[in-house]
C-alpha cells in the first residue's frame, strides 16, 4: 500500500502552521482564551499552566505519596480568591484529616464556605463508591463553587464522569490520588505530581505530568509553609517538652529550618494531633499543647 500524500494548496505550499480557533499545537501551551482558569496563587506555577491557572470546568488530578501533604498549601490561594469573587460552597469529599479552621481563616479562606462530606459504608468499596457519588452530585449543584475530593481508588471511567460533570456545570474540581497511579491513563487535562523537597523543608516540588502543551522537564519548587509560623510552632513545641520534662518553662529561641519530618501541615488536624502545627501523639481534643488547637472547629457540614 502506498503512503498517503497531501497536495499543497493552490498558490504554493503554506509558509507556516495554520492556526485554527480551538486548536493548539503540541509544542505550545494551550491558548488562554480557549478555556477559563482560576489563578493558582503561585506565580511560578501559573506560568507553566495553560491559561495561567487551574482550569475551570475540568478535572485537575493531583498525585501525592502522602494523601494530604501540602494539599492546602497548594489549593488555598486559589480557593481564597474564588470564594472572595463568587458565591458558593467548597465541598470536601472524603478528606483524610479535619480542616483546621483558624489557619484557613487567617489565610483568607472562610471556614463557613467549606462543606465536608464523609462517605458512609463500613467496607472500603462501599465508601469509595459513596465518595464518587457525593463528588458527582456536588459538581451538579449550582450552589457549589468547587469540589476537592480524595479518591484513591477511582477508575479512569469514573474520573471521566467527574470531568464531564465539572465541564457541564463550569466547576473547579481537584482530585487527589496516590503517586503510584501516575503511569495509568487519566482523562484529566492537567495532572500534577506533588512531592516533598528534601533540600528545603518549607518547600514542595510540583512536577507537571500532563498539560495541554509540551512536557515540563524540571519540577517546580513552590513554598509549602510560612517561616514565621514554623518559628512560632517550633518554639511552642520546645516549651511544651520542657514543661513536661522539668515542670517549668524556659526561654526558647525559635529555630529554623524545621526538619522535613516535623514540618507543619497547614490547615489540617487529625483527632488530637495538631496538624496545623507540629505533630504530637493523638490525645483527643483536650490536652493538646499548642494554644492554636483550642480554637479548632470542624468545617461546616
N, C-alpha and C positions, 0 to 999 in steps of 0.2 A: 504494500500500500504506500503510495507516495505521500510525502509530507504535505500538509496544507500550506498554502501560500496566500498572502493577502496583497491585493493590488493597492498601490498608493493612491490617494485621492487625486482627482483631476487637478492639474496645475502643479504637479510635483509632490514630492514627499513632504510630510509635515516637518516643520523646523523645530518643534518642541512638543512636550506632552500636552495632550488635550485635557483641559480642565472642565469637568462637568460638575454641576451642583449636586451635592450629596455624595460625591465620590472622592476618596482620598487615596494618595499614593503610599505604598508601604514604607518608603524611606522618610516620610514626613509625618508629623503629628497631625491628627485629625483636625479639620477646620473648627475653630472655636464657635463659629456660628451654626454648626450642624446640630448641636445639642446644648441645652442649658447646663450649667455647672454651678456648684457651690464652692467658693474658695476654701481651701483646707485650713488656712491659718498658718501654714508653714510655707514660706516663700520658695524655698528650695524644692519642695515637692510640687507646688503649683507650676513651677517652670517646666516640670517633666510630665505633666498630665495634659491630655487633650482638653482644650478649652480652659485650661488654667485652674482646675479644681475637681472636686468629686462630681461624678455625673449624676444629674437629677433624672429620675425616670429610668434607672438602670441598676443592675446588681454590681456592687463592688465586693470582691472577695478578699478577705484579709486572713493570711495564713500565719500561724504562730506555733512555736514549740510549747509555749505555755498559754492556756486558753484565755487568760485575762491580762497578761503582762503588757503594759503600755497601751491598752485599749483606750483609756480615757485621755491619755496624753495625746494620742493621735487624733481622736474624734472630737474632743471637747471644743477646740476653737471653732470648728465648722458648726457644731450644734449650737453653740452660744450665738453665733452670727445668725443662724437660721431662725432660732426662736425669737431673737430680737426683731427680725424683719417680718416674720409671718406668723399667724396664729397656728395652733395645732399642737398635738402632743408628740413626744418622742417615746416610742414603745420599745421596751427592752424585753426580748423574748429569751427566756432561759439563761439569764446572766449567771455566771458561776459564783459571783460574790455580790454582796449587798452594796448598792451605791452609797458612797459617803457624802451625804448631802452638804455639810459645811464646806468641804473642799470644792464641790461643784458650784455652789452658790458664790464662793469667793472668786471663782474663775469666770463668772458671768453666765452660768447655766442654771436657771431657776429649777430647783428640785420639784416644784409643783407642776412643771411641764413634763415630768417623767412618769411613765406608767409601766410598772414591771409586771410581766406575765410569767408565772411559774407553772409550767405544764404539769398536769396530773398524770397518774399512772405509775404503779409501782415498778412495772417491768420497764427495762431500758427501751425496748422497741416501742411500747405504748407512749412513753414520754417523748421520744423523738418524733413520732407521728403527731402527737398533740402540739409540739413546738412548731412543726412545719405548718399545721393548720392555723395556729394562732398567728404566725407571721404573715401568712397569706391574707387572713381576714383583716389584720391590722393595715396591710397595704391597701386594701379596698375600702377602707373607712375614710371618709372625707375629712374627719376631724384629726387625722394623723398627719404629722409633718414628716416624720422619719421613722424608720424601723432599724433597730440594731439587734441582730439575732446571733446566738451561739448555736450552731447546728453541725456538730462534728460528724454526724452520720448521714448527712444529706447526700442524695444521689444526684447525678447531673440532670436527670429529667425533673427532679423535684426543684432543683435550683432554677431550672428554666421556667417553671411555673411562677416562681417568685419574681424572676426577672421580668416576665411578661406582665405580672400584676403591677410591679413598680412602673413599668413603661405606660400602662394604661391609665394609671392614676397620677403619674408625674411625681412619684415619691422618692425620697432619699432612702437607699437600702444598703446596709452593710451586713455581711455575714462572716462571722469568724469560724474558721475551720483549722484542723491540725496541719502543721507544716508538712507532715508525711504525705498529704494528698496533692502536693504541688505538681506531681508528674501526671496526674489524672486530667482528663479533658474537663473543661468547665465552660458554661455559657456566659460567664461573666466577662464583659468587655474590659474590665480592669481587675487585675489580680496583683496583690502586694504580699511580699514575704517580710514579716517584721521579726527582727531578732535583737538580742542583747548586743551592745557594743562593748566588748571586753576591755577596750582601751580607754573608754570614757564612761564612768559609772552613771552619769546623768545624761546619757545619750542612747539612742536606738538606731539600728541600721534598718533601712527600708529598701528592699530590692523590688523593682518593678518587673514582675514576671510577664505580664501581659498588658498591653495597651494598644490603642489604635495608632500605631506608629512603630518606629524601629525599636529593637530591644535596647534596654539600658545596661551598658557594660558594667558599671560600678554601682554599688548600693549607695543610697543617700544616708547621711548622718544627720539625724534630727534631735532636738532637745527632748529629753524624757523626764524632766523634773525641774523643780525650782531649787537653785543653790541655796537661797535663803531658807526655804522650808526644810531642806536637808540639814542645815545648820541647827535650826531650832529643834528638829526631831532627834538629831544625834545628841544634843545637849540634854534633852528631856530623858532619853533612854539611859544615858550615863548617870544622871541624877537618880533615876529610879533604881538602878543597880546599886548605887552607893547607899541609898536609903534602906534597901532590903539587906545589904551586907553589913552596914555599920550603924544603922539606926539614925543617921544624920545626913544632911545634905551638904556637900562640899562644893566650893566654887568650881564651875566647869567652863572650859574653853571649847567652843564648837570646833569640830574637826572636819575638814573636807579634803579630798572627796570621800564619800562612803564607799565601802567595798560593794561589789555588784550584788552579793548575796543579801546585803542589808539595805539596798536602795529602796526608797518608798514606792509603793504602787499607788499613784494618785487616784483619788476619787472612789475608793472601794473599801469594804471591810468584810470579814467573814466571821460571823459569830462574835466572839470576844477578841479576835485578832485585829489589831489596828492596822489595816492595810492602807489607810491614809497616812500612816506613819511607819515606824519600824515594826516589824512583825514580832509578836510575842505569843506565848502559848495561849490557846483559847481558854478563857476563864469565864465566859458569859459576859453579859453587859456590865456587871459590877466588877470592880477590882482592876479595871484596865488602867495602866499607868499614865498614859498621855491625856492631858486635860481636854484636848480636842474631842476625844471619844465620847465625852459626856454630852456633847451637842449632837451626836449622831442620831438621825431619824431615818426610817426607811423611806424609799421613794413612794410617791402616790401610787396606790394600787388600783 
